[in-house]
Amino acid sequence: MPKHSQPRRGSMQFWPRKRARKILPSVNWNSVPNQKGLLGFVCYKVGMASVLVRDNTEHSQTKGQKIIVPATLMECPPLKILSVRFYKKNKIVKELFVGGEKELKSKIKLSKKQKKADLEIKEEYDNIRIIVYTLTNKTTIKKTPDIAELAIGGTKEEQLEFVKNSINKELNFNEVFDKDLIDIRGVTKGKGTQGPVKRFGISLRVHKAEKGVRKVGSIGPWHPARVTFRVPMAGQTGFFSRAVYNSKILKKGRISEQDINPKAGFKHYGKIKTEYIILRGSVQGPAKRQVIITPAIRGTKKQAKKNLEFLEIR
């Protein structure tokens, strides 16, 4: 009789399975490819749709044909710089506030010790990062902006020049972010407390099983006299920080140039009013969920060579 072998249920890569501390997750900017310009952007999920594209990928079985692919629409309102942080050995040596009084005064609490100063600082620093806020008042989703820390690529001189040219100006997605293969970091849908079948994907027990069907058959041996953390148990499901790698941008655009809004707006979202992108595949989270977009940190040739020409939204 062959030996029974079965992999464990549920990945141990993500542990503990608890709620995310914040909706906009932190990004390890050292792992993001160092390219000139802004290395991230904050966007909002609109919803999913079926998109008609023409497959122009070389050696594809459907080359030259029209195919329908699932896609996610995202709105990317402009960003503005709130403050500039100078880092030395991964520690902040100085932070300068350069804007945000008008848009943020009635929305969030700002420090009373703000001092607008010249960006020519005397302290030694390794790199520069900026604190940005989204201009959500230009959208239909909410008024309170989201604040996030984003990195800037290039040398120290190029980073400083980018900041000087961007102060009190709107940063638009299509102008500062020209990547087609991206990673998406965000928080998934929250599902509350769920049992081990939904949470870990374990099999249902036979209908004659004693003391329950949707439960684990054995929670461990008598000794050690405790339940180990590897046993699938009921608990929090969803609202986890996750990353989606190598998403392909099918189309970028601006509503003022091409209006893709349905007559009644998108379900659970409303109408897009600023810039938007259409991604192939799905994105974690419900409608209106904010995510951080970065260049692909481990792009694959298979995804990079795909050439899908956008035609229309079905």
N, C-alpha and C positions, 0 to 999 in steps of 0.2 A: 504494500500500500504506500503510495507516495506521501511525502511529508507535506502537511498542510502549512502553507505560508501565505500570509496576508499582511500588507502594509498597514501601519497604524492609521486611524481616522483623524483627520484634521492636521494641518501643518503646524509644526513646532517653531516655524520661522517667526511667526508673530506671537509674541508672548510678553506680558499677560494680555488677555483679551479684555481690555477695559476701554472705557470711553476716552476719546481723544481730549487732551487738555485744552486745545484751541482749534478752531475751524481751519485757519490758515496754518499749515504745518511748517516747521523749520526745515530749511534746505541746507544740506552740506555743500556749500558753494565751492569747496576745494575739489569736489568730484565732477563739477560741471565743466565742460570744455572751455578753456580760457580764450574767448573770442572778443574782438573789439566791439564795444557797445554794451548795451544792457543785456544781462544774462537771465532775466526773468520778467514775467508780466502776470498781473492779476486779472482773471477773466471770470465770467459768470455763466453757469450752465443754463441754457434755454430749454433744451429738450432734444428728443431724437426724431429722425425722419428717414424716409426712404429716398435715396438720391439716385438719379439716372446719370451715369457717367459713360464715357467711351474709354475702353481699355486700350491704351497705347503702349503697354509694357512689352518689352522685347521678349520673344520666346514664350509669351503667354498663350494658353489654350484659347482664350477669348480675345486675342489681339484683333483690334479693329471693330469689335462688336460693342453694342450698347448693352450694358448690364446695370442691374440695380443693386446698390450696396447700402447697408445700414450706416447712418451717419449721425453725429451729434453736432448741434448748433451751439455756439458760445458767443456771448457778447463781451467785447473788450473795451470798456469806456476808457477815456484818457486818464493818465496818472499825473500827479504833481509831486514835487519833492518837498517833504516836510523838514528833514534834517539830513546832515551829512556826518557820517561816522568815519573816523580815522583809526585804523587798527595797527597794532604792533604786537607781533607774536600772539595773535588771536585774542588780544585784549584791547578794549577801547581806550585810546589815549586822549581823544578829544571828540566832542560832538558839537556841531554848530547848527542851530535852527535857522532856516533860510526862507521859510514861508508857512502858509497854512492858517494865518490868523482869521481871514474872512470866512473861509469854507468850514473851518473846524471849531470856531469860537463857541458856537451854540450846540455843537454835536458831542464833543469830547472835552475832557479836562486837559488843558495844556499847562505846562510848567510856567510859573510866574517868573522864573529866572532866565527866560529866553533872552539871549543876547545875539543880535545879528552881528556877525563879525566877518572880517575878510577871510577868504579861504587860504590865504598864504599863511600857513602856520609854521611855527618854529620847531615843533616836536617832530621827531623821527617817526615814520610810519611805513608799514609794509603795503597796505592796500586801502582802498576806500569803498565803503558801502553806503547806500542811501536808504533812508526811510521814506516811503512813498505812501500816498493815500489816493484812493480811487474817487473820481468825480461821479459818484452815483446819482447826484442830482440831475444829471443828464439822461438818466435811464428811468424806467418805470417801476423798478423793483423796490427801492428804498431810498431814504435820505441820508442815513448815517454811513459815512465812508468806511472802508476797510483799510487798515494800516498794516504794512508789511515791510520787511527789510529785503532789499534786492542788491545783488552784487553787480559790479561793472567789470568788464573784461579789458584786457590790454595792459600796457605798462602804467606805472604810477602817473607819468605825465599825461598819458592818454585818458586815464580815469579822471584826473583833475580837470582836464580840458572839457570832457563830456559834462561834468557837473557844472562848470562855469557857464556852458552854453545852454544848460537845461533849467537853470533856476528861474522860477516864476513863469515857466513855459509848460504847456501841456505835452506830455509824452504819449504819442499815438502808437498803437500796436504795429501798424504796417510800416511806420517810419523807422522804428528802432528795433524791430524784431522781424528778421527776414528769413527765419529757418522754416523748413518744410517738414522736418522730422523732429518731433518734440516729445518731452515727458510731461506728465500731468500729475501733480501732487495735490491731494485733497482728502476730504473725509467722506466716508461712505454713508449710505442711508442708515439711520438708526432704527432698529427693530425691537428694542427693549429686551426683556428677559425671555429667553427661549430654551427649549429642552435640548438634550444632546443630539437628537435626530436631526433637527434643523441646524443646530450650531456646529456640529462636527461631521454630519453626514453618515452616522452609523446606521447599520441595517436594523429594520424592525425585527423583533423576535417573533417566533412562531405564535400562532393564535392561541395555542394551549399553554403558553409560558405562564409561569406563576408570578404573581405580583407585578403585573404590568408588561406592556408590549413595547412602549416607546422609552426604553431605559436600557442601561448597560447591564449585561448579564452578570458580570463579576466586576466588583470595584477593587479587587486586589486580594492578596493572600492575608492570612491571619497575622503573620509577622513579616515585615515590620507592621506594627499595629496602628497603621494610619493609612489614609487615602492619599496616594501620591498625586502630584499636579498633572501627571500624564493621563490620568483617567478622564475621559470625556464626561463632563458634568454640565448641568444647566447653568445659565448665567447670561451676562450681557452679550448681545449680538448686534453687530452693526455699530455705526458711528466710530469707525476705526480710521486711523490715518493710513492711507495706502497710496501707492504710486503706480501709474500706468505708463509703461515704457513704449517708445517707438510708435507714437500715433502719427498718422500721415495727414497733413493739411490738404484738403481737396480744393478749398477756395478761401480767399480772403476778400473782404470787401467793405464798403461803407454804404449805409442805408441811403445817404444822399445821392449816391451814384447808381445803385441798383437796389430797389426795395424788394425784399424777399418775405415780407410779413404777410401772413394770411389776413383776410378782411377783418376777422374778429381777434387777431393776435394769436400767439402761441398759448396752448393750454397750460395753465398754472404759472404762466410767466407774463404774458402781455405782449407788447410790441417792442422790437429792437429799434433803438433810436440812434445808436452810435456805430462803431465798427464791429464787425462780426467775423468769425471764422467757422468753417465747416470741416469737421474731423471725421475720418473714417473710423467706424467702430463706436464703442460706448465709452462713457466717462463716469467715474464713480460719483455718487451723490444724487439728491433730488434736484428738481428745478430750482433755480436761484442760488444754488450752492456755489460759493466762491472757491476757486482753485488757483494754484500757482503753476504757470507754464514755464518750462526751461528747455534749452536745447537738449537733444538726446545725448545721454552720457555714455551709452553703449549701443550706438546705432548699428544695425545689421545691413548687409548688402541686399538681402531679400526685400526689406522694407524700403530701402533707399531707392532701389531701381524701379519701384512701382510708379507707373505714369498713368494716372487716371484723370481724364479731362472732364471737368464738371459741365453738365448740361442743364439739369433742372431738378427741382425738388418735387417729388410726387406727393 
